[in-house]
């Protein structure tokens, strides 16, 4: 069964269908107030992409156990996986992800919104860390506190 959000005119629309009707959908999550505005609101493509990625990251993290953290995989090449430790945008059209790669090396992806293609993955948290880092919660908190400029 499909799930929809933002049904009123002018608001961003979201629609997802899953094989399991009990599967958590991004449309099940309460949107931060800053994301409830009309789609016509003057936001750059980078800000729109940033805010939507936050929603997907937070939704993905809610299904992770305490032994895993969110990461993103890259299509093509040998770029591998980036454990997401930060995210930002640069108006009008750049989104950036900060983190570490599989070897612990510092990594940053700078992506034009027209090329944005992200695969979220669950990675085991580092053994030295008692609790998993949850970037989605911090990103939503930043949005709610007006951190999007």
C-alpha atoms as a printed R data frame, in Angstrom:
    type eleno elety resid chain resno      x      y       z
1   ATOM     1    CA   UNK     A     1  0.000  0.000   0.000
2   ATOM     2    CA   UNK     A     2  1.333  3.470  -0.868
3   ATOM     3    CA   UNK     A     3  2.009  6.105   1.744
4   ATOM     4    CA   UNK     A     4  1.691  9.819   1.090
5   ATOM     5    CA   UNK     A     5  2.629 12.982   2.929
6   ATOM     6    CA   UNK     A     6  2.103 16.640   2.195
7   ATOM     7    CA   UNK     A     7 -1.328 16.224   0.612
8   ATOM     8    CA   UNK     A     8 -2.342 19.882   0.730
9   ATOM     9    CA   UNK     A     9 -1.780 22.060  -2.298
10  ATOM    10    CA   UNK     A    10  1.620 23.701  -2.586
11  ATOM    11    CA   UNK     A    11  3.348 21.465  -0.042
12  ATOM    12    CA   UNK     A    12  6.138 19.083  -1.039
13  ATOM    13    CA   UNK     A    13  4.786 15.640  -1.849
14  ATOM    14    CA   UNK     A    14  6.262 12.307  -0.793
15  ATOM    15    CA   UNK     A    15  5.100  8.901  -1.976
16  ATOM    16    CA   UNK     A    16  6.632  5.483  -1.229
17  ATOM    17    CA   UNK     A    17  5.537  1.893  -1.769
18  ATOM    18    CA   UNK     A    18  7.221 -1.084  -0.054
19  ATOM    19    CA   UNK     A    19  6.750 -4.843  -0.420
20  ATOM    20    CA   UNK     A    20  6.064 -5.047   3.331
21  ATOM    21    CA   UNK     A    21  3.085 -2.817   4.251
22  ATOM    22    CA   UNK     A    22  4.438 -2.610   7.819
23  ATOM    23    CA   UNK     A    23  7.751 -1.153   6.597
24  ATOM    24    CA   UNK     A    24  8.585  2.270   8.032
25  ATOM    25    CA   UNK     A    25  8.269  4.946   5.371
26  ATOM    26    CA   UNK     A    26  9.854  8.385   5.301
27  ATOM    27    CA   UNK     A    27  6.284  9.712   5.137
28  ATOM    28    CA   UNK     A    28  5.624  8.214   8.618
29  ATOM    29    CA   UNK     A    29  8.107 10.580  10.243
30  ATOM    30    CA   UNK     A    30  6.955 13.902  11.612
31  ATOM    31    CA   UNK     A    31  8.571 16.641   9.588
32  ATOM    32    CA   UNK     A    32 10.450 19.408  11.390
33  ATOM    33    CA   UNK     A    33  8.488 22.669  11.082
34  ATOM    34    CA   UNK     A    34 11.137 24.135   8.774
35  ATOM    35    CA   UNK     A    35 10.304 21.393   6.230
36  ATOM    36    CA   UNK     A    36  6.510 21.924   6.308
37  ATOM    37    CA   UNK     A    37  6.497 25.058   4.164
38  ATOM    38    CA   UNK     A    38  5.115 25.234   0.658
39  ATOM    39    CA   UNK     A    39  7.132 23.753  -2.199
40  ATOM    40    CA   UNK     A    40  7.188 27.192  -3.814
41  ATOM    41    CA   UNK     A    41  9.152 28.581  -0.830
42  ATOM    42    CA   UNK     A    42 12.383 30.279  -1.901
43  ATOM    43    CA   UNK     A    43 14.895 27.562  -1.110
44  ATOM    44    CA   UNK     A    44 17.881 26.715  -3.238
45  ATOM    45    CA   UNK     A    45 18.095 23.258  -4.836
46  ATOM    46    CA   UNK     A    46 20.952 22.560  -2.390
47  ATOM    47    CA   UNK     A    47 18.802 23.348   0.640
48  ATOM    48    CA   UNK     A    48 15.902 21.253  -0.690
49  ATOM    49    CA   UNK     A    49 18.270 18.310  -1.235
50  ATOM    50    CA   UNK     A    50 19.905 18.810   2.189
51  ATOM    51    CA   UNK     A    51 16.592 18.828   4.051
52  ATOM    52    CA   UNK     A    52 15.271 15.758   2.240
53  ATOM    53    CA   UNK     A    53 18.492 13.816   2.808
54  ATOM    54    CA   UNK     A    54 18.136 14.549   6.520
55  ATOM    55    CA   UNK     A    55 14.676 12.990   6.483
56  ATOM    56    CA   UNK     A    56 15.953  9.835   4.768
57  ATOM    57    CA   UNK     A    57 19.015  9.525   7.015
58  ATOM    58    CA   UNK     A    58 16.934  9.888  10.180
59  ATOM    59    CA   UNK     A    59 14.405  7.330   8.921
60  ATOM    60    CA   UNK     A    60 17.196  4.875   8.033
61  ATOM    61    CA   UNK     A    61 18.842  5.259  11.443
62  ATOM    62    CA   UNK     A    62 15.615  4.528  13.316
63  ATOM    63    CA   UNK     A    63 15.766  0.903  12.132
64  ATOM    64    CA   UNK     A    64 19.431  0.366  13.061
65  ATOM    65    CA   UNK     A    65 20.464 -1.587  16.126
66  ATOM    66    CA   UNK     A    66 23.059 -0.266  18.587
67  ATOM    67    CA   UNK     A    67 25.884 -2.021  16.765
68  ATOM    68    CA   UNK     A    68 25.444 -0.132  13.464
69  ATOM    69    CA   UNK     A    69 25.726  3.421  12.118
70  ATOM    70    CA   UNK     A    70 24.615  5.055   8.882
71  ATOM    71    CA   UNK     A    71 27.052  5.278   5.982
72  ATOM    72    CA   UNK     A    72 26.731  5.907   2.269
73  ATOM    73    CA   UNK     A    73 28.024  3.920  -0.651
74  ATOM    74    CA   UNK     A    74 29.253  5.302  -3.953
75  ATOM    75    CA   UNK     A    75 28.328  4.086  -7.390
76  ATOM    76    CA   UNK     A    76 31.229  3.220  -9.691
77  ATOM    77    CA   UNK     A    77 34.948  3.431  -9.160
78  ATOM    78    CA   UNK     A    78 36.837  2.471  -6.028
79  ATOM    79    CA   UNK     A    79 35.503  5.264  -3.812
80  ATOM    80    CA   UNK     A    80 33.965  2.770  -1.368
81  ATOM    81    CA   UNK     A    81 31.858  3.794   1.622
82  ATOM    82    CA   UNK     A    82 31.735  6.959   3.742
83  ATOM    83    CA   UNK     A    83 30.544  6.764   7.379
84  ATOM    84    CA   UNK     A    84 28.385  9.914   7.570
85  ATOM    85    CA   UNK     A    85 29.626 12.182  10.365
86  ATOM    86    CA   UNK     A    86 28.442 15.511   8.977
87  ATOM    87    CA   UNK     A    87 26.462 17.061   6.159
88  ATOM    88    CA   UNK     A    88 25.997 20.526   4.725
89  ATOM    89    CA   UNK     A    89 25.070 22.543   1.673
90  ATOM    90    CA   UNK     A    90 26.406 25.530  -0.237
91  ATOM    91    CA   UNK     A    91 23.781 27.564  -2.091
92  ATOM    92    CA   UNK     A    92 22.653 27.334  -4.721
93  ATOM    93    CA   UNK     A    93 23.528 23.792  -5.791
94  ATOM    94    CA   UNK     A    94 26.160 21.915  -3.713
95  ATOM    95    CA   UNK     A    95 25.565 19.298  -0.995
96  ATOM    96    CA   UNK     A    96 28.501 17.927   0.973
97  ATOM    97    CA   UNK     A    97 28.976 14.881   3.192
98  ATOM    98    CA   UNK     A    98 31.773 14.565   5.768
99  ATOM    99    CA   UNK     A    99 32.988 11.363   7.373
100 ATOM   100    CA   UNK     A   100 35.529  8.588   7.364
101 ATOM   101    CA   UNK     A   101 36.203  5.731   4.977
102 ATOM   102    CA   UNK     A   102 36.693  2.046   5.812
103 ATOM   103    CA   UNK     A   103 40.313  2.664   6.881
104 ATOM   104    CA   UNK     A   104 39.353  5.567   9.172
105 ATOM   105    CA   UNK     A   105 40.675  8.146   6.716
106 ATOM   106    CA   UNK     A   106 39.048 11.570   6.668
107 ATOM   107    CA   UNK     A   107 36.638 11.859   3.724
108 ATOM   108    CA   UNK     A   108 34.469 14.570   2.174
109 ATOM   109    CA   UNK     A   109 32.117 14.246  -0.780
110 ATOM   110    CA   UNK     A   110 31.166 17.460  -2.584
111 ATOM   111    CA   UNK     A   111 28.195 16.784  -4.852
112 ATOM   112    CA   UNK     A   112 26.211 18.933  -7.287
113 ATOM   113    CA   UNK     A   113 22.485 18.431  -6.641
114 ATOM   114    CA   UNK     A   114 21.905 17.358 -10.253
115 ATOM   115    CA   UNK     A   115 24.298 14.439  -9.665
116 ATOM   116    CA   UNK     A   116 23.024 13.459  -6.197
117 ATOM   117    CA   UNK     A   117 22.672  9.718  -5.876
118 ATOM   118    CA   UNK     A   118 23.172  8.277  -2.398
119 ATOM   119    CA   UNK     A   119 22.887  4.709  -1.169
120 ATOM   120    CA   UNK     A   120 22.473  4.591   2.612
121 ATOM   121    CA   UNK     A   121 24.140  1.600   4.280
122 ATOM   122    CA   UNK     A   122 24.443  0.197   7.776
123 ATOM   123    CA   UNK     A   123 28.034 -0.248   8.940
124 ATOM   124    CA   UNK     A   124 29.189 -1.786  12.223
125 ATOM   125    CA   UNK     A   125 30.077  0.978  14.657
126 ATOM   126    CA   UNK     A   126 33.722  1.214  15.681
127 ATOM   127    CA   UNK     A   127 34.422 -1.124  18.613
128 ATOM   128    CA   UNK     A   128 35.975  1.644  20.696
129 ATOM   129    CA   UNK     A   129 32.705  3.611  20.619
130 ATOM   130    CA   UNK     A   130 30.246  2.578  23.364
131 ATOM   131    CA   UNK     A   131 27.159  3.976  21.614
132 ATOM   132    CA   UNK     A   132 26.515  4.426  17.897
133 ATOM   133    CA   UNK     A   133 26.720  7.959  16.500
134 ATOM   134    CA   UNK     A   134 23.349  9.122  15.162
135 ATOM   135    CA   UNK     A   135 23.885 11.995  12.733
136 ATOM   136    CA   UNK     A   136 20.219 12.082  11.621
137 ATOM   137    CA   UNK     A   137 19.055 13.205  15.072
138 ATOM   138    CA   UNK     A   138 21.683 15.976  15.190
139 ATOM   139    CA   UNK     A   139 20.811 17.157  11.668
140 ATOM   140    CA   UNK     A   140 17.095 17.414  12.525
141 ATOM   141    CA   UNK     A   141 17.941 19.243  15.756
142 ATOM   142    CA   UNK     A   142 20.025 21.733  13.756
143 ATOM   143    CA   UNK     A   143 17.110 22.286  11.328
144 ATOM   144    CA   UNK     A   144 14.694 22.882  14.202
145 ATOM   145    CA   UNK     A   145 17.099 25.409  15.745
146 ATOM   146    CA   UNK     A   146 17.248 27.346  12.482
147 ATOM   147    CA   UNK     A   147 20.677 26.158  11.387
148 ATOM   148    CA   UNK     A   148 19.891 26.262   7.663
149 ATOM   149    CA   UNK     A   149 20.652 29.931   7.194
